[in-house]
Amino acid sequence: MSFELIDIAVQDKQAHPRLAGRTTGHVRAVLTETLGDRQQTHELVIPAWADTAAGASDTDIDMALMLKAAAIIARLRANLAEES
């Protein structure tokens, strides 16, 4: 069984209501799972947060959120690899 990340994008983002410098949002990730000769596509929506510097651009904030979501996906893949 293998998983491959084929697409990742920020779905929405907003400033944290109480913590200055923190942005929360949702990242949409599309993975393909290959099991034998079968392939299946999974679409995930991952809640993520990132601490950003004052004046950070939207592009930098999006990248920080996607990196946080990518780290979550990497942990998920590692846990699934241990089980198989």
C-alpha positions, 0 to 999 in steps of 0.5 A: 500500500502506498500513498502519494500526495497529488494536490494541496491547496489552502481552502480558507484561512482567518486570523485566530480570534484570540492569539495575535500572529496566528492564522487558522484555516483548512487545507485541502489535500488530494492523495492517491492510494495504490493497493496492488493493482487498484488505485483510489483517490482520497480528498482530505480537508485538514484543519491547520494553524501557523504562527506568522510574522507581522506583515507576512504576505498571503503567499507566505501564510498559505505556504505555512498552512500547507507545510503544517498540513503536509507534516500532518499527512507525513505522520499519517502516512508513517502510521499507516506504513507501520500498520501494514 
